[in-house]
C-alpha cells in the first residue's frame, strides 16, 4: 500500500477511533470519505473519489510505459496493480488492527515493537513484490515505477484538489501535524493507537469530545467539565518551574477544555434562544 493511500486512510482511522460505537464510527467514516468540505455535495465527492482512482491507475500505466516498456506495460495490468494494492492495503490494515488488539493490552513494548516491525517489513515487501509480479519485472524497475507513479499521482491529485477548491494535498495534513507535534503529543497519539496510553485527563477529554456526550443534559456536561477544570488547575499548580514541555502539555489540554466549553455554550444558546 502506497504512502499516499496511508495518508488518505489516516484521517478515516482517526474518525472511527473518535466514535463511541459502531454506528457513530460508520457515520464518521462516511463523513470523512464523502463530506470532507462543508457544502460539498455527495455527487461531487463521489466523482472526486472516482477521478482520484482513475489518476492512480493512469499513473501506474504511464510509469510502466516509461520504466517497464512493452509488451508488459498494459492498461489492464495497471488496473490490476491498483486492485491488488487495494486488497493488500485492506488486508494489512485488518491484520494490524487484530495484532494491536491482541498485543496492545499486554503493554509489552518489546512485543509491540516486534509486531510493528514485522508488519512494516511485510508491507514494504508487498509494495515491491506486487508490481514485480504484475508487470513481470525486476526490483530496480519496480522501484522506478513506484517513484514515477507517485510523482504523477501527486501532480494529478494537486490539480484535482485545486479544481475542487480544496487545499493542495490536504490528505497529507494529518501526517504533517503529527510530524510537527511535540514529542509528548506524538507519544500520546502512538500510545492511544497501540492501547498503551495511560488513562487520565486526555482520556476524559477524548470521552467528552465524542458525539454521544452531546446527547446528555447541559447540567451533566457542566459537571463533567467542572471535574476536568479541577484536574487542570491541579496540574497547573504542580507545573515544574522552567519545564517547557510540561507547560506545553498543560496548554494543549487547556485548549481542548476551552473548546469543549465553547461547544457547551453554543449548545446552551441553541436550546435557550434569546427572546
N, C-alpha and C positions, 0 to 999 in steps of 0.2 A: 504494500500500500504506500503510495507516494506521500511525501511530506505535505503536499498541497491538500490531499484528502484528509490527512490528520488535522491540519489547520481548520478544515471545514467541519470536521466532526467534533472538535474540542468544545465549541460553544453549545452544540447539541447535547453533548455529555454533561456539560455544566447545567443546562436547563433541566435535564432529567434528574440530576443529583439534587437540585434545589427543590424538587417537588416532594410533597409529603406522602403521596400514594401513587399507585399505578395510573389511575385516571388523570391526575394532575400532571404526572410525568409525560404521558402521551400527549396531553394538550400543549404542554410547554415545548415538546419536541416539534410538534406540528407548527407551532408558532415560530420557532427558530428556522424551520425549513421554508415556510411559505409566507411569513409575515415579518421579515427582518426590519423592514422600513414601515413606519406608520403611514397609512393611507395607500399602501401598495396593494393592488388587487390580487386576488388569488390566481387569476388567469395570467397576469404579468409575472408573478412569482414562479408559477409552473413553467411558463415559457422561458424564463431566465434559466431555470434549472435544466430544461431540455437543451437550450443553447449551450450551456456550460458543458454538458455531456458531449455534445457534438464537437465543441472546441477540443476537448481532451482526445476524442477518437481521431480527429483530423491531425492533432499534434503528433500522436503516435504514428500515423500514416506518413506524414511529412518527414518526421525524423527517421523512420525506417527507409524511406526512399533515399534519403541522403546518406545514412550510415550503413544500412544493410545492403540496399540495392536489389535489383531484380534477380530472380523471379519471386523472392520471398516477401518483398515489401508490398503486400496487397492490402486493400482496404478491409477485406474480411478478416485478415489476421490482426489488423489494428483494432477492429471491433472486438475480436476475441480476447485480445490483451486487456481491453477495458473491462470486459465482463469478468475475466479471471481475476483482475485486480480487485474488482468489487467483491467477488466471492471470497477471495483471500482476506480482504480487509475486514469483512463482516465476521469471518471465522476467527481471525486473530483477535478482534475486539471481544467476541464472546468468550474465547479462551482466556484472555486476560482478566475479564470480569470474574470468571469461575475461579481462576487461580488466586486472585486477590481475595475473593470470598472465603476460600479455603485457608490461605496462608495468613491473610491480614490479621484475623483475630488472635493469632499466636503472638503477635508483637515481636517476632524473632527477626531482627533486622538483617542478619546474615541470610536467613532463608528467603526473606523478601528480596534481597539484592540478587540472590541466585536465580530466583524465579524471574525477576525483571530482566536480568542479563540474558538468561536463556531465551526469553520471549523476544528480546530485541535482536539477538543473533539470528533466531529463526525468521524474524520479519525481514532483516536485511538479506538473508539468503534467498527468501522467496521473491523479494523485489528484483533480484537479478536473474534468478533461475527461470521465472515465468517468461520474461521476454526472450531469454536464450532459447527456451523450448518452442515458444510460439513462432519466432522468426528463424529458428534453426541457425543460430549464430553464436559467435564466441563471446566471452566475458567482456573484452575491451569494446567490442561493438555494442553490446548491450548497455554498457556504461555510457557510451557516447549517445546512444539512442535515448536513454533516460534524461541525460543532461540537456540535449537539444529539445526534446519534447517538453521538458519543464519550462524552458525559455519560451517556447511557443505558447504553452498554456498560460503562463504569466502575462504575456503580451495580449493574448485573446481575452483573458479574464479582466484585465485592466480596461480594455476597450469596452467590454460589456458593462462593467461597473459604471464607467463614465456615461455610457449611453442611458443607463437607468437612473443616473443621478446619485449613485452611491459613492462613498469614499473609495478611492482606488485600493484594491486588495484588502477590503475591510475584514475579510475572513481571517487575516493574519493578526488582527488586533488583539485577541486573547493571548496569543503567543508573545506578542510584543509587550503586553502588560506584564506577563509572567517574567519575561527577561528583565524588565526594568524594576520589578518589585524588590523590596528589601529581602535580605536573607531570611528574616523571621517570617515574612509573608509567604515566601516560596516554601519554606519548611512546613508552614501551616497547611498550604494547599496540597502539597505532596502527602503529608500525614493524613489529611482528610480523605484523599483518594485511596490511600493504602489501608485506611482504617486504623492508623496508629496515632491519630491526633488525640491529645489529652482532652477529656471533657472539661468544659469551663465556660468562660464568658463568650468565646467565639461560638461555641455550640449553642448557647442560649440565643445569641444574636442570629444565628442561622435559623433557629426554630421560629423566632419572631418575624423573620423575613419571609416565611412561607405563606402562600396564598391562603391556606387554611386558617391562619391566625386572624385574618380579616373577618372571618365568619363569627368570631367571638364578639361579645359586647364591648362597648367602649370602656366601662369600668374594669373589666377583666384585662383588657390590653393596657390600661393605665397602671394597674397593679403590677403587671409583668415588667413594664418599663421602669417603674419605681425601683423594683428589685435590681434591675440591671444598673440603674444610676447609682445605687448604693455600692455595688461592686466596683463601678468605675471610680467613684470617689475614693474608695479604699485603695484602689490601685494607684490613683494619682498621688495620694498622700505617702504611699510607700515607694515612689519612684526614687531610685538611687541618684544622687546629685551627679550631673555630668554624664549620665548614661544616655547617649543619643538614641541608641537602638530601642531601649525600653520606652523612652519618651515617644518615639515614632510609633511604636506598637500601641501605646495608650491613645495617641491622636487618631490612629486608624480605627480603633474600636469606638472612640467617642464620636467620630464622624458617622459611623454606622448607626450608632444610637440616635444621633441628631436626625438622621434621615428617617428613622422609624418614628420619631416624634412628629416630624413634619407630615408623614403619611397619616398618622393618627389624627392630627389636627385637620387635615384635609377631609378625612372621612367623617369627622365630627361635624365639620361645617356643611358637608353634603347632607347629613342626616338632620341638621338643625339649621335650615336656611334662615337668613335674617328676614324679618317681616318687611 
